[in-house]
């Protein structure tokens, strides 16, 4: 990918990285369940979740992935999300504070299309929870 820096800001330089912090609340999980209709008891039923390998409720993986979208907009503006690959490696529990990191890994300046590494880690112990790569079309401004 082209990395012409003639008109780019620091945030448009390959290697630029930004980290955001978010604490996952029960309210977030319940709102996500209401919007999507995903009431899997592993996410919403404490009694059920106690008897799983996790021992408590976990957040929806796609809820955590939604924070990537927020981080992309907060970092690079009102671009267009073209795709996202990801792997869920550890659960996120209600009450966990998650560090969402987006890192620009490639750019095609002629089309303003970029690839971004997307990482979610648990702040308390640095466990990797979600790892992936997004493709975005940068905003025209």
N, CA and C atoms as an extended XYZ file, in Angstrom:
423
Properties=species:S:1:pos:R:3:atomname:S:1:resname:S:1:resid:I:1 pbc="F F F"
N         0.841       -1.184        0.000 N   UNK     1
C         0.000        0.000        0.000 CA  UNK     1
C         0.887        1.249        0.000 C   UNK     1
N         0.415        2.262       -0.620 N   UNK     2
C         1.116        3.529       -0.744 CA  UNK     2
C         1.111        4.259        0.598 C   UNK     2
N         2.219        4.884        0.933 N   UNK     3
C         2.283        5.659        2.173 CA  UNK     3
C         2.747        7.084        1.906 C   UNK     3
N         2.311        7.690        0.818 N   UNK     4
C         2.647        9.069        0.477 CA  UNK     4
C         2.216        9.984        1.619 C   UNK     4
N         3.167       10.718        2.202 N   UNK     5
C         2.868       11.553        3.358 CA  UNK     5
C         2.684       13.026        3.000 C   UNK     5
N         2.615       13.363        1.729 N   UNK     6
C         2.560       14.752        1.309 CA  UNK     6
C         1.413       15.543        1.900 C   UNK     6
N         0.247       14.948        2.087 N   UNK     7
C        -0.911       15.694        2.565 CA  UNK     7
C        -1.488       15.108        3.849 C   UNK     7
N        -0.824       14.159        4.445 N   UNK     8
C        -1.407       13.426        5.575 CA  UNK     8
C        -1.023       14.025        6.917 C   UNK     8
N        -1.926       13.890        7.861 N   UNK     9
C        -1.639       14.253        9.240 CA  UNK     9
C        -0.951       13.068        9.911 C   UNK     9
N        -0.508       13.265       11.152 N   UNK    10
C         0.125       12.181       11.909 CA  UNK    10
C        -0.783       10.957       11.987 C   UNK    10
N        -2.089       11.173       12.188 N   UNK    11
C        -3.040       10.071       12.312 CA  UNK    11
C        -3.184        9.296       11.006 C   UNK    11
N        -2.701        9.848        9.906 N   UNK    12
C        -2.784        9.175        8.612 CA  UNK    12
C        -1.438        8.581        8.209 C   UNK    12
N        -0.585        8.330        9.193 N   UNK    13
C         0.720        7.740        8.959 CA  UNK    13
C         0.678        6.279        9.404 C   UNK    13
N         1.136        5.379        8.536 N   UNK    14
C         1.170        3.968        8.904 CA  UNK    14
C         1.966        3.820       10.201 C   UNK    14
N         1.391        3.077       11.124 N   UNK    15
C         1.987        2.888       12.441 CA  UNK    15
C         1.312        3.723       13.521 C   UNK    15
N         0.529        4.730       13.106 N   UNK    16
C        -0.181        5.552       14.094 CA  UNK    16
C        -1.140        4.660       14.878 C   UNK    16
N        -1.149        4.846       16.198 N   UNK    17
C        -1.966        4.011       17.075 CA  UNK    17
C        -2.630        4.869       18.139 C   UNK    17
N        -3.840        4.498       18.491 N   UNK    18
C        -4.563        5.209       19.542 CA  UNK    18
C        -5.322        4.179       20.376 C   UNK    18
N        -5.354        4.406       21.684 N   UNK    19
C        -6.033        3.491       22.600 CA  UNK    19
C        -7.133        4.229       23.338 C   UNK    19
N        -8.271        3.558       23.437 N   UNK    20
C        -9.434        4.074       24.149 CA  UNK    20
C        -9.772        3.085       25.260 C   UNK    20
N       -10.342        3.593       26.321 N   UNK    21
C       -10.710        2.771       27.467 CA  UNK    21
C       -12.220        2.796       27.637 C   UNK    21
N       -12.801        1.622       27.867 N   UNK    22
C       -14.238        1.535       28.097 CA  UNK    22
C       -14.500        0.459       29.145 C   UNK    22
N       -15.400        0.756       30.068 N   UNK    23
C       -15.818       -0.234       31.051 CA  UNK    23
C       -17.160       -0.799       30.608 C   UNK    23
N       -17.222       -2.115       30.486 N   UNK    24
C       -18.432       -2.799       30.025 CA  UNK    24
C       -19.386       -2.954       31.203 C   UNK    24
N       -20.589       -2.431       31.054 N   UNK    25
C       -21.579       -2.478       32.136 CA  UNK    25
C       -22.708       -3.453       31.804 C   UNK    25
N       -23.411       -3.858       32.818 N   UNK    26
C       -24.595       -4.714       32.617 CA  UNK    26
C       -25.619       -3.987       31.743 C   UNK    26
N       -25.752       -2.677       31.958 N   UNK    27
C       -26.693       -1.889       31.162 CA  UNK    27
C       -26.341       -1.960       29.668 C   UNK    27
N       -25.061       -1.866       29.327 N   UNK    28
C       -24.643       -1.985       27.928 CA  UNK    28
C       -25.036       -3.337       27.351 C   UNK    28
N       -24.757       -4.393       28.114 N   UNK    29
C       -25.061       -5.755       27.659 CA  UNK    29
C       -26.566       -5.921       27.459 C   UNK    29
N       -27.359       -5.418       28.388 N   UNK    30
C       -28.815       -5.558       28.274 CA  UNK    30
C       -29.364       -4.736       27.106 C   UNK    30
N       -28.856       -3.529       26.909 N   UNK    31
C       -29.296       -2.722       25.765 CA  UNK    31
C       -28.932       -3.398       24.457 C   UNK    31
N       -27.732       -3.978       24.390 N   UNK    32
C       -27.318       -4.687       23.183 CA  UNK    32
C       -28.251       -5.873       22.935 C   UNK    32
N       -28.582       -6.612       23.982 N   UNK    33
C       -29.494       -7.753       23.850 CA  UNK    33
C       -30.859       -7.283       23.355 C   UNK    33
N       -31.345       -6.175       23.880 N   UNK    34
C       -32.649       -5.655       23.463 CA  UNK    34
C       -32.642       -5.233       21.997 C   UNK    34
N       -31.579       -4.559       21.572 N   UNK    35
C       -31.511       -4.073       20.192 CA  UNK    35
C       -31.375       -5.233       19.204 C   UNK    35
N       -30.562       -6.233       19.548 N   UNK    36
C       -30.281       -7.320       18.608 CA  UNK    36
C       -31.223       -8.511       18.771 C   UNK    36
N       -31.862       -8.613       19.938 N   UNK    37
C       -32.683       -9.794       20.209 CA  UNK    37
C       -31.864      -10.982       20.670 C   UNK    37
N       -30.576      -10.791       20.931 N   UNK    38
C       -29.694      -11.878       21.373 CA  UNK    38
C       -29.723      -11.948       22.903 C   UNK    38
N       -30.631      -12.768       23.405 N   UNK    39
C       -30.775      -12.955       24.848 CA  UNK    39
C       -30.166      -14.282       25.298 C   UNK    39
N       -29.080      -14.697       24.644 N   UNK    40
C       -28.378      -15.903       25.070 CA  UNK    40
C       -28.128      -15.781       26.571 C   UNK    40
N       -28.523      -16.792       27.357 N   UNK    41
C       -28.394      -16.671       28.811 CA  UNK    41
C       -26.959      -16.497       29.305 C   UNK    41
N       -25.956      -16.863       28.514 N   UNK    42
C       -24.573      -16.637       28.927 CA  UNK    42
C       -24.283      -15.144       29.083 C   UNK    42
N       -25.103      -14.319       28.418 N   UNK    43
C       -24.915      -12.871       28.476 CA  UNK    43
C       -25.828      -12.189       29.499 C   UNK    43
N       -27.011      -12.745       29.728 N   UNK    44
C       -28.029      -11.990       30.477 CA  UNK    44
C       -28.554      -12.669       31.743 C   UNK    44
N       -28.219      -13.926       31.976 N   UNK    45
C       -28.777      -14.663       33.117 CA  UNK    45
C       -27.658      -15.108       34.056 C   UNK    45
N       -27.515      -14.395       35.164 N   UNK    46
C       -26.440      -14.675       36.126 CA  UNK    46
C       -26.490      -16.110       36.655 C   UNK    46
N       -27.676      -16.587       36.966 N   UNK    47
C       -27.817      -17.957       37.495 CA  UNK    47
C       -27.358      -18.985       36.467 C   UNK    47
N       -27.768      -18.818       35.236 N   UNK    48
C       -27.336      -19.710       34.163 CA  UNK    48
C       -25.813      -19.634       34.003 C   UNK    48
N       -25.290      -18.420       33.935 N   UNK    49
C       -23.866      -18.213       33.671 CA  UNK    49
C       -22.980      -18.791       34.774 C   UNK    49
N       -23.478      -18.849       36.008 N   UNK    50
C       -22.705      -19.425       37.116 CA  UNK    50
C       -22.323      -20.871       36.844 C   UNK    50
N       -23.134      -21.566       36.066 N   UNK    51
C       -22.904      -22.989       35.797 CA  UNK    51
C       -22.174      -23.245       34.482 C   UNK    51
N       -21.586      -22.209       33.900 N   UNK    52
C       -20.801      -22.364       32.672 CA  UNK    52
C       -19.317      -22.329       33.013 C   UNK    52
N       -18.481      -22.599       32.041 N   UNK    53
C       -17.030      -22.566       32.285 CA  UNK    53
C       -16.532      -21.176       32.675 C   UNK    53
N       -17.325      -20.141       32.378 N   UNK    54
C       -16.917      -18.779       32.717 CA  UNK    54
C       -17.303      -18.391       34.144 C   UNK    54
N       -18.338      -19.020       34.683 N   UNK    55
C       -18.756      -18.764       36.056 CA  UNK    55
C       -19.548      -17.494       36.273 C   UNK    55
N       -19.722      -16.733       35.229 N   UNK    56
C       -20.490      -15.484       35.298 CA  UNK    56
C       -20.819      -15.021       33.890 C   UNK    56
N       -21.650      -14.001       33.787 N   UNK    57
C       -22.062      -13.497       32.470 CA  UNK    57
C       -20.877      -12.889       31.725 C   UNK    57
N       -20.895      -13.097       30.421 N   UNK    58
C       -19.898      -12.475       29.548 CA  UNK    58
C       -20.617      -11.541       28.581 C   UNK    58
N       -19.902      -10.533       28.144 N   UNK    59
C       -20.458       -9.594       27.162 CA  UNK    59
C       -20.519      -10.257       25.797 C   UNK    59
N       -21.455       -9.816       24.974 N   UNK    60
C       -21.518      -10.265       23.584 CA  UNK    60
C       -20.211       -9.861       22.888 C   UNK    60
N       -19.625      -10.780       22.143 N   UNK    61
C       -18.401      -10.454       21.409 CA  UNK    61
C       -18.606       -9.310       20.432 C   UNK    61
N       -19.759       -9.284       19.803 N   UNK    62
C       -20.023       -8.233       18.816 CA  UNK    62
C       -20.217       -6.872       19.494 C   UNK    62
N       -20.653       -6.854       20.747 N   UNK    63
C       -20.699       -5.589       21.492 CA  UNK    63
C       -19.284       -5.026       21.610 C   UNK    63
N       -18.340       -5.882       21.953 N   UNK    64
C       -16.948       -5.431       22.082 CA  UNK    64
C       -16.439       -4.953       20.716 C   UNK    64
N       -16.776       -5.692       19.665 N   UNK    65
C       -16.366       -5.289       18.316 CA  UNK    65
C       -16.938       -3.927       17.949 C   UNK    65
N       -18.102       -3.598       18.476 N   UNK    66
C       -18.693       -2.292       18.220 CA  UNK    66
C       -17.812       -1.152       18.703 C   UNK    66
N       -17.021       -1.415       19.731 N   UNK    67
C       -16.111       -0.382       20.218 CA  UNK    67
C       -15.002       -0.098       19.209 C   UNK    67
N       -14.696       -1.067       18.341 N   UNK    68
C       -13.738       -0.788       17.265 CA  UNK    68
C       -14.298        0.289       16.345 C   UNK    68
N       -15.580        0.161       16.010 N   UNK    69
C       -16.220        1.146       15.142 CA  UNK    69
C       -16.127        2.532       15.760 C   UNK    69
N       -16.439        2.615       17.032 N   UNK    70
C       -16.356        3.898       17.742 CA  UNK    70
C       -14.931        4.450       17.703 C   UNK    70
N       -13.942        3.582       17.951 N   UNK    71
C       -12.542        4.034       17.960 CA  UNK    71
C       -12.114        4.511       16.578 C   UNK    71
N       -12.584        3.841       15.528 N   UNK    72
C       -12.245        4.259       14.166 CA  UNK    72
C       -12.790        5.648       13.873 C   UNK    72
N       -14.033        5.896       14.256 N   UNK    73
C       -14.636        7.216       14.030 CA  UNK    73
C       -13.940        8.274       14.875 C   UNK    73
N       -13.677        7.954       16.147 N   UNK    74
C       -13.007        8.921       17.023 CA  UNK    74
C       -11.593        9.236       16.554 C   UNK    74
N       -10.947        8.297       15.871 N   UNK    75
C        -9.568        8.491       15.429 CA  UNK    75
C        -9.483        9.086       14.039 C   UNK    75
N       -10.309        8.579       13.102 N   UNK    76
C       -10.171        8.990       11.704 CA  UNK    76
C       -11.392        9.668       11.109 C   UNK    76
N       -12.415        9.909       11.877 N   UNK    77
C       -13.556       10.665       11.379 CA  UNK    77
C       -14.624        9.815       10.722 C   UNK    77
N       -15.453       10.457        9.953 N   UNK    78
C       -16.665        9.839        9.417 CA  UNK    78
C       -16.409        9.076        8.126 C   UNK    78
N       -15.497        8.131        8.175 N   UNK    79
C       -15.229        7.289        7.019 CA  UNK    79
C       -16.286        6.197        6.897 C   UNK    79
N       -15.991        5.229        6.046 N   UNK    80
C       -16.913        4.129        5.815 CA  UNK    80
C       -16.215        2.831        6.202 C   UNK    80
N       -16.894        2.037        7.016 N   UNK    81
C       -16.392        0.738        7.448 CA  UNK    81
C       -16.621       -0.239        6.304 C   UNK    81
N       -15.562       -0.779        5.725 N   UNK    82
C       -15.682       -1.681        4.579 CA  UNK    82
C       -15.631       -3.154        4.976 C   UNK    82
N       -15.004       -3.459        6.103 N   UNK    83
C       -14.909       -4.855        6.518 CA  UNK    83
C       -14.192       -4.994        7.838 C   UNK    83
N       -14.366       -6.173        8.451 N   UNK    84
C       -13.707       -6.456        9.726 CA  UNK    84
C       -13.529       -7.964        9.846 C   UNK    84
N       -12.316       -8.387       10.072 N   UNK    85
C       -12.018       -9.768       10.451 CA  UNK    85
C       -11.642       -9.732       11.915 C   UNK    85
N       -12.056      -10.754       12.671 N   UNK    86
C       -11.651      -10.767       14.073 CA  UNK    86
C       -11.714      -12.160       14.652 C   UNK    86
N       -10.977      -12.316       15.731 N   UNK    87
C       -10.955      -13.563       16.480 CA  UNK    87
C       -11.178      -13.218       17.943 C   UNK    87
N       -12.091      -13.961       18.569 N   UNK    88
C       -12.391      -13.777       19.986 CA  UNK    88
C       -11.535      -14.768       20.770 C   UNK    88
N       -10.638      -14.261       21.614 N   UNK    89
C        -9.667      -15.124       22.277 CA  UNK    89
C        -9.923      -15.308       23.768 C   UNK    89
N       -10.557      -14.360       24.413 N   UNK    90
C       -10.907      -14.442       25.826 CA  UNK    90
C       -12.215      -13.695       26.052 C   UNK    90
N       -13.004      -14.134       27.030 N   UNK    91
C       -14.267      -13.449       27.289 CA  UNK    91
C       -14.052      -12.084       27.926 C   UNK    91
N       -15.024      -11.221       27.726 N   UNK    92
C       -15.081       -9.945       28.427 CA  UNK    92
C       -16.238      -10.057       29.413 C   UNK    92
N       -15.951       -9.808       30.677 N   UNK    93
C       -16.958       -9.907       31.726 CA  UNK    93
C       -17.571       -8.545       32.008 C   UNK    93
N       -18.794       -8.561       32.470 N   UNK    94
C       -19.432       -7.328       32.900 CA  UNK    94
C       -18.584       -6.736       34.023 C   UNK    94
N       -18.278       -5.467       33.894 N   UNK    95
C       -17.418       -4.789       34.857 CA  UNK    95
C       -15.973       -4.667       34.406 C   UNK    95
N       -15.578       -5.434       33.384 N   UNK    96
C       -14.209       -5.324       32.870 CA  UNK    96
C       -13.995       -3.975       32.197 C   UNK    96
N       -12.820       -3.429       32.401 N   UNK    97
C       -12.391       -2.266       31.636 CA  UNK    97
C       -11.530       -2.797       30.504 C   UNK    97
N       -11.886       -2.394       29.298 N   UNK    98
C       -11.238       -2.884       28.093 CA  UNK    98
C       -10.461       -1.743       27.439 C   UNK    98
N        -9.259       -2.076       26.983 N   UNK    99
C        -8.465       -1.131       26.207 CA  UNK    99
C        -8.648       -1.482       24.732 C   UNK    99
N        -9.208       -0.557       23.991 N   UNK   100
C        -9.455       -0.720       22.563 CA  UNK   100
C        -8.357        0.048       21.830 C   UNK   100
N        -7.544       -0.678       21.069 N   UNK   101
C        -6.440       -0.046       20.344 CA  UNK   101
C        -6.627       -0.245       18.849 C   UNK   101
N        -6.518        0.853       18.112 N   UNK   102
C        -6.569        0.822       16.653 CA  UNK   102
C        -5.231        1.340       16.136 C   UNK   102
N        -4.654        0.593       15.189 N   UNK   103
C        -3.352        0.954       14.634 CA  UNK   103
C        -3.428        0.914       13.116 C   UNK   103
N        -3.072        2.012       12.484 N   UNK   104
C        -3.068        2.084       11.029 CA  UNK   104
C        -1.932        1.207       10.497 C   UNK   104
N        -2.274        0.189        9.707 N   UNK   105
C        -1.266       -0.752        9.216 CA  UNK   105
C        -0.997       -0.625        7.723 C   UNK   105
N        -1.878        0.055        7.014 N   UNK   106
C        -1.659        0.233        5.586 CA  UNK   106
C        -2.588        1.279        5.021 C   UNK   106
N        -2.137        1.912        3.943 N   UNK   107
C        -2.961        2.940        3.290 CA  UNK   107
C        -2.803        2.849        1.786 C   UNK   107
N        -3.896        3.110        1.131 N   UNK   108
C        -3.874        3.308       -0.315 CA  UNK   108
C        -4.427        4.710       -0.534 C   UNK   108
N        -3.521        5.682       -0.612 N   UNK   109
C        -3.920        7.087       -0.612 CA  UNK   109
C        -4.763        7.472       -1.818 C   UNK   109
N        -4.561        6.817       -2.963 N   UNK   110
C        -5.337        7.183       -4.143 CA  UNK   110
C        -6.825        6.884       -3.952 C   UNK   110
N        -7.146        5.892       -3.171 N   UNK   111
C        -8.546        5.533       -2.909 CA  UNK   111
C        -8.968        5.867       -1.483 C   UNK   111
N        -8.011        6.344       -0.678 N   UNK   112
C        -8.256        6.644        0.748 CA  UNK   112
C        -8.783        5.421        1.494 C   UNK   112
N        -8.287        4.244        1.126 N   UNK   113
C        -8.659        3.000        1.798 CA  UNK   113
C        -7.495        2.591        2.691 C   UNK   113
N        -7.827        2.259        3.921 N   UNK   114
C        -6.802        1.917        4.902 CA  UNK   114
C        -7.131        0.608        5.594 C   UNK   114
N        -6.077       -0.066        6.068 N   UNK   115
C        -6.249       -1.233        6.928 CA  UNK   115
C        -5.813       -0.834        8.332 C   UNK   115
N        -6.542       -1.365        9.303 N   UNK   116
C        -6.325       -0.996       10.696 CA  UNK   116
C        -6.350       -2.255       11.552 C   UNK   116
N        -5.312       -2.447       12.348 N   UNK   117
C        -5.331       -3.530       13.336 CA  UNK   117
C        -6.254       -3.094       14.470 C   UNK   117
N        -7.106       -4.013       14.920 N   UNK   118
C        -8.055       -3.732       16.001 CA  UNK   118
C        -7.814       -4.734       17.125 C   UNK   118
N        -7.552       -4.199       18.323 N   UNK   119
C        -7.225       -5.039       19.476 CA  UNK   119
C        -8.075       -4.607       20.671 C   UNK   119
N        -8.606       -5.593       21.393 N   UNK   120
C        -9.282       -5.336       22.668 CA  UNK   120
C        -8.594       -6.178       23.729 C   UNK   120
N        -8.087       -5.511       24.768 N   UNK   121
C        -7.414       -6.202       25.875 CA  UNK   121
C        -8.068       -5.817       27.192 C   UNK   121
N        -8.097       -6.770       28.100 N   UNK   122
C        -8.590       -6.500       29.446 CA  UNK   122
C        -7.522       -5.688       30.178 C   UNK   122
N        -7.902       -4.557       30.706 N   UNK   123
C        -6.944       -3.655       31.351 CA  UNK   123
C        -6.303       -4.283       32.588 C   UNK   123
N        -7.068       -5.021       33.363 N   UNK   124
C        -6.578       -5.532       34.642 CA  UNK   124
C        -5.415       -6.514       34.512 C   UNK   124
N        -5.370       -7.291       33.435 N   UNK   125
C        -4.310       -8.294       33.307 CA  UNK   125
C        -3.718       -8.385       31.899 C   UNK   125
N        -4.122       -7.483       31.027 N   UNK   126
C        -3.610       -7.398       29.655 CA  UNK   126
C        -3.995       -8.602       28.790 C   UNK   126
N        -4.998       -9.392       29.207 N   UNK   127
C        -5.468      -10.505       28.383 CA  UNK   127
C        -6.003       -9.986       27.059 C   UNK   127
N        -5.570      -10.602       25.976 N   UNK   128
C        -6.114      -10.290       24.662 CA  UNK   128
C        -7.502      -10.900       24.568 C   UNK   128
N        -8.510      -10.089       24.268 N   UNK   129
C        -9.895      -10.564       24.179 CA  UNK   129
C       -10.374      -10.670       22.740 C   UNK   129
N       -10.041       -9.674       21.926 N   UNK   130
C       -10.435       -9.678       20.520 CA  UNK   130
C        -9.273       -9.090       19.719 C   UNK   130
N        -8.972       -9.770       18.611 N   UNK   131
C        -7.925       -9.268       17.717 CA  UNK   131
C        -8.448       -9.348       16.299 C   UNK   131
N        -8.186       -8.309       15.519 N   UNK   132
C        -8.662       -8.344       14.152 CA  UNK   132
C        -8.054       -7.269       13.285 C   UNK   132
N        -8.650       -7.148       12.110 N   UNK   133
C        -8.226       -6.139       11.147 CA  UNK   133
C        -9.451       -5.566       10.464 C   UNK   133
N        -9.503       -4.244       10.403 N   UNK   134
C       -10.590       -3.554        9.723 CA  UNK   134
C       -10.073       -2.947        8.432 C   UNK   134
N       -10.987       -2.768        7.500 N   UNK   135
C       -10.700       -2.009        6.290 CA  UNK   135
C       -11.671       -0.845        6.275 C   UNK   135
N       -11.144        0.351        6.141 N   UNK   136
C       -11.995        1.544        6.146 CA  UNK   136
C       -11.673        2.438        4.970 C   UNK   136
N       -12.667        3.217        4.561 N   UNK   137
C       -12.457        4.279        3.594 CA  UNK   137
C       -12.436        5.566        4.416 C   UNK   137
N       -11.311        6.256        4.377 N   UNK   138
C       -11.149        7.477        5.164 CA  UNK   138
C       -12.131        8.551        4.695 C   UNK   138
N       -12.527        9.434        5.628 N   UNK   139
C       -13.390       10.553        5.256 CA  UNK   139
C       -12.651       11.464        4.297 C   UNK   139
N       -13.406       12.122        3.426 N   UNK   140
C       -12.764       12.969        2.416 CA  UNK   140
C       -12.052       14.189        2.989 C   UNK   140
N       -12.454       14.669        4.170 N   UNK   141
C       -11.829       15.894        4.696 CA  UNK   141
C       -10.468       15.667        5.258 C   UNK   141
